[in-house]
């Protein structure tokens, strides 16, 4: 009698270990971005404005690397919330590890699994380092993932047919992901001279199709900020962290964290935090943030009026946004509006900013420029995370009388009516109004 015995599935202890290690990697990444450096993703979010429009998509896709840029900016909009940013980075790094592992398994099937796993951590590590530099857009990370995904599909094809699949795939991936497509030449080592030639032809050919210098095309149009001012525009970690805490209203954390701040903007923000927590009086606050020009210790302020000076001197995205927020709290609408404009101009790749446009809506409503406010509201309504707020502000722009239902804006508009220039803003320090 023949008895069929079911074969027992082989147990692979390493498989379960790999799952555990991936869970540890995801948890480490999540905690790193949420508890140690949550302000870096926040800086990325406030330095761009993603819009759900066909025109916005076409503006990106007509350039090499456009799909990677579009998806990168789509991802960055979720960084408005540090928790979402930590989750997004955990997912990105896990996907990078899985794609690397699959590529290595197909390219080196005879290699030990433990070695393949260790090598698969190389790409997530590189992406981690790139993510620490806000001047490097999210485009690079997404481009690498797109190319690795395409490479995993190409490398599954038998070696005899792989070159004929790779040759048309390379130009397509170059246009979608940019120069990162060069990684595809590793899919077939023997054909590297041919595939490298095709890649070079893609670079040269695209230089005749788009109005960008060849050097920028070769580096990637949105792979790195091509701005000669970059040394002046980069925010320090101190400014980025303080800006995030100020935006969240974490006053006591600001005081505890910045005992001896180096940045003038951070120093001024801490003074406001002292006032907010009741540890500093109003007049003392004014004496610290507005002083005679000859008593100013720092470089000359960009906000001078007569013999008085606002003691901040910003030169980066984060410090400019802090100045805008501080001036807004002090009812200095003109300064707040100018600083918001400056913050947008400081963004190295000349993107617009949802945060800046939101502030411009507020300052234009305060100033009575309702048509201008409506223009910015219309833009924000096409976004995701600013849409709800923009919709709530449209009735106010359509019906200015309803500003009485917005206590802060109503008070700010009354103060604005006393003056329409910066000198008048400085004059407001003599009025005994409170900061809301």
Secondary structure as GFF3:
##gff-version 3
##sequence-region A 1 436
A	DSSP	alpha_helix	13	31	.	.	.	ID=ss1
A	DSSP	pi_helix	32	36	.	.	.	ID=ss2
A	DSSP	alpha_helix	38	46	.	.	.	ID=ss3
A	DSSP	alpha_helix	54	61	.	.	.	ID=ss4
A	DSSP	alpha_helix	66	76	.	.	.	ID=ss5
A	DSSP	three_ten_helix	77	80	.	.	.	ID=ss6
A	DSSP	alpha_helix	82	107	.	.	.	ID=ss7
A	DSSP	alpha_helix	113	131	.	.	.	ID=ss8
A	DSSP	alpha_helix	139	155	.	.	.	ID=ss9
A	DSSP	alpha_helix	159	177	.	.	.	ID=ss10
A	DSSP	three_ten_helix	178	187	.	.	.	ID=ss11
A	DSSP	three_ten_helix	189	191	.	.	.	ID=ss12
A	DSSP	alpha_helix	192	207	.	.	.	ID=ss13
A	DSSP	alpha_helix	214	219	.	.	.	ID=ss14
A	DSSP	alpha_helix	230	233	.	.	.	ID=ss15
A	DSSP	alpha_helix	237	248	.	.	.	ID=ss16
A	DSSP	alpha_helix	251	257	.	.	.	ID=ss17
A	DSSP	alpha_helix	264	276	.	.	.	ID=ss18
A	DSSP	alpha_helix	282	289	.	.	.	ID=ss19
A	DSSP	beta_strand	290	292	.	.	.	ID=ss20
A	DSSP	three_ten_helix	293	295	.	.	.	ID=ss21
A	DSSP	beta_strand	304	305	.	.	.	ID=ss22
A	DSSP	beta_strand	308	310	.	.	.	ID=ss23
A	DSSP	alpha_helix	317	329	.	.	.	ID=ss24
A	DSSP	alpha_helix	333	346	.	.	.	ID=ss25
A	DSSP	alpha_helix	354	366	.	.	.	ID=ss26
A	DSSP	alpha_helix	370	380	.	.	.	ID=ss27
A	DSSP	alpha_helix	387	398	.	.	.	ID=ss28
A	DSSP	three_ten_helix	400	405	.	.	.	ID=ss29
A	DSSP	alpha_helix	407	416	.	.	.	ID=ss30
A	DSSP	alpha_helix	422	427	.	.	.	ID=ss31
A	DSSP	three_ten_helix	428	430	.	.	.	ID=ss32
###
